[in-house]
Amino acid sequence: MTHKHTISVLVNNQPGVLQRVSGLFGRRGFNIESITVGESEEAGLSRMVIVTTGDDKTLEQVSKRLYKLIDVIKVVDLSSNPMVARELALIKVSAEPSARPEILGVVETFRAAVVDIGPSSIIVQVVGDSEKIDAMVESLKPYGIKELSRTGATAMIRGAVK
């Protein structure tokens, strides 16, 4: 059965690693819905958090192939455990002064923040799970979204240190 997977891949911080990892997904027919990459808790290592959709068997094959890549240290299917996942979005919304009180009401409802105000637009920052970001975007569409930038998910397994 096909479902969403969130995978953590610990890699050596080397040029070309991202390309090799994403290429492997493409060759296996997996679409990467989002990918975030950044430094990890260990110097010289980066963590990729990849969100993709597929069946368990194909994901298992992808994991095995990832381990064959020289710079891959560890692969964990985070979604097979209780996890915390967050995403950040910046949303530029058309906002003439008369519409701002309504927009600020939406921002407050989602516990988001206004990070910039221009003459005819505002930029809103929202952090949360993908569903919260999607809901915020839908709520702001009637005002006119001029630009949208999302980070993709980053995630960790809940609870005890492993």
Secondary structure, DSSP 4 states (H G I P E B T S, - for coil): -EEEEEEEEEEE--TTHHHHHHHHHHHTT--EEEEEEEE-SSTTEEEEEEEEEEEHHHHHHHHHHHHHSTTEEEEEEGGGS-EEEEEEEEEEEE--GGGHHHHHHHHHHTT-EEEEE-SSEEEEEEEE-HHHHHHHHHHHGGG-EEEEEE---EEEE-SS--
